[in-house]
């Protein structure tokens, strides 16, 4: 092989080696940001239709490495009040519903007058064994209504840990795209109408009350983190293959 050809081959291997190292570095950065993006308190709903009612699910991960989640306090918006909220029994947890007076009472379906709305629901673990340990998550279901006539509704969530620390998930995105450190759970609502309500009811019948197929909450939802994780793994495999190929060729040339 001529000196020119050898030089060209060496340059190719160097570029391959650099590309492999750069790819691995990019993957590490991607994984570092993709995984935490999904580790927030989120809300979803399979039948969340404007002006309707349905089941919403709050998914609560324990982000602490040393403490367990012992409490979850959900705050409902006062500007779009929910007048009906029912809790689903959950083994090892208690649920307390708090109400406040409505500024403007509304008529009920049975002809009565509704004078209060639900302001908060407070879940508390009854024992350390019921708490959510580090590295795990749990879900809390509520049957609520009516949903506001809006494209989305935001809740507040106060997470309490066994060591006494709390995390308040109530921040809104400043520009609508950048996710804050502690985003408020955001539920997207489908347009109202008989057809949408029927579709939501059918989906509820198929999936139960877990709410796992509903629209995920908030800026930078979990699918962003999952997509980043998958792409990161694919890039890692490609980069590792390029690096291995470059090193193999280098050893082959050195041996010859």
Beta strands, then each sheet from edge to edge (+ up, - down):
strand 1: 42-45
strand 2: 53-61
strand 3: 69-75
strand 4: 84-87
strand 5: 93-107
strand 6: 113-125
strand 7: 137-145
strand 8: 152-154
strand 9: 156-161
strand 10: 166-169
strand 11: 186-188
sheet 1: 1+ 2- 7+ 4-
sheet 2: 5+ 6- 3+ 9- 10+
sheet 3: 8+ 11-
end
